Amino acid sequence: MAPPPGKTRTPSRLLLVAAGSLLLVVALFGPIGTPANCPTVQAAAHHRPSARRAVAETAAQQQSLAVDIDADEVVDDVEEIVDEPDASADSSSPASSGTAAAAAAASAAAATASHCPAVASRTSSGAGAIPEDPEFDWVAYFHNYPELLRHPISLDFTKEAAWEHYRTIGKADGKIARRLTMRLRYHTGGQNKPGGLNNQLLCHLTAFMMALEIGSEVVLAPALKRTAFAAEGNSWIWEDTDTLLDVDKMVAYWATRGLVVHKTPQLTGEAAEEYPKLVEADEPPTKAYGDAGCLTVQLPRPYKFDNNLASVAQRARRKAVMAAEYVLRANGTVPDCINLDTPRIFYRVPVSSSLNLAVSTFNEGFFFNKTLLNMATFIKRKMGWPFYGAHLRLENDASVWNGPDGEERVLNEYINVMGQANFSDTTTVYVASGLLFDGPSPEFDAVVKALKSAGVAGRIDYKEKLVDKDILKSLHSEQLALVDLLVLAASKVFVGHPWSTLSMLVEQLRICSGLGTSTIHYVTVLDETKEYLNIKMKDKFVRFAKGFTPK
């Protein structure tokens, strides 16, 4: 076809047209001869929504949307630090337990670099050359600022993209381009006050889930023991966590999985005496331990925000990063470590936020004190198999659940449910109850007589009957509760109380060990509406085993 009048095609014009066409092809599909997974292709695909979305979703698969945090709140937290971090303080490397998506994307980025000559050349030459700088960790940069991967910035998850942003914008803005060593510190306890064994175990579970999701280390909170079972006259006393857990085994187990677990800080004298008061007042761990050579920030209270695990973790990371930026601008250095302090952690994060994480953490990564495990084994062998189990929650402090005249009514309910669960006058029944806190009592003897008279028990056993008194006296209250927990979890059939975290933890351990949910039964308390509301709440925070069907 002839050119228009007055127009002629010169060789140079033809070359320009060809070059323009080639540039268009390169922009859309990448340079000729370049592997399709090279960053140049990803950069060109930046303008194609589907490709850009795929990169962002791969890199930020488990990241929730950015949450705005009041900068003044962070400044207030930084100003609450007792001392500047000690230069000699322990600054061990942070846990390498970031999100699986980030790790996968990092591996993919490394593989891409090895197959793309253009990437290698850019890292060693030109204005954007990436230096060998220990202060620049590109994966950590995106971990600290996941919003860089999302619209409208939408950077590629590559070392080059991270460096270019840090070099041209981030460094001047005081952004943190290295991993922060964060240490989660927490208290155990109940929802509104210090709590017993099972509340404490659930607090530990919540803390470990948070640390794994945040990518922080975790400092084990101490145990608390009680002086009396009833609320009246009871006081709480500090105890080392290893009286309940095999801490050395847990430290070793989690070290192989990238989580640094610190043992419980030792408190003595007046500090140990004051600790339960701090827990009761819902004060942060800072009041008990100081800053231990680290920058300290207080995590946002759970009632202010959504308490889904991913949201809580992102807020914690964001607050730590903002605090580190504040110190960097003020002192020119990034803090060696940051304490993430939170007070009582019960009901902080629903275990239902991540059931797989919850069950693997507790069922595989929690190890109990060997002495208590051996005692539970001794009791089970002495009773023989099969034995049935019942948690008799008939103490005075349970009246708020059991209702007026509830003890007698709920005892009859226990008898009815035990009969329905095939307990008989030939059954060996292991029972746990606060009525045995100070040893057998007239109230407990009356319960034993009622169970036998109703034909739902032949022999009734309990640790106070089977274990030497002097041995039991050497254990504190929550150790004794743990022995009950371990024995009841192994019973052939179990009857519990729906408002008890001990009963529910027995239930969860049984399911995790493979015992069917048909072997688990509960008494009915109060009216159906209140029972339903209670179970609905407990589902989120106590039940972590899949497949439970409470009755």
Salt bridges, closest charged atoms under 4 A:
GLU73 OE2 - LYS319 NZ 2.97
ASP77 OD2 - LYS319 NZ 2.71
ASP90 OD2 - ARG183 NH2 3.50
GLU135 OE1 - ARG178 NH1 3.72
ASP137 OD2 - ARG179 NE 3.90
GLU147 OE1 - ARG318 NH2 3.10
GLU164 OE2 - ARG167 NH2 2.77
GLU217 OE1 - ARG183 NE 2.94
GLU217 OE1 - HIS262 NE2 2.61
GLU239 OE2 - LYS225 NZ 2.87
ASP248 OD1 - LYS263 NZ 2.57
GLU274 OE2 - LYS277 NZ 3.39
ASP282 OD2 - ARG301 NH1 3.10
ASP282 OD1 - ARG344 NH1 3.87
GLU325 OE1 - ARG329 NH2 3.76
ASP341 OD1 - ARG185 NE 2.80
GLU395 OE1 - ARG393 NH1 2.53
ASP397 OD1 - ARG393 NH1 2.87
ASP461 OD2 - ARG459 NE 2.98
ASP461 OD1 - LYS465 NZ 3.03
GLU464 OE2 - LYS463 NZ 3.05
GLU478 OE2 - ARG226 NE 3.14
ASP484 OD2 - LYS463 NZ 2.68
GLU507 OE1 - ARG543 NE 2.67
ASP539 OD1 - ARG543 NH1 3.01
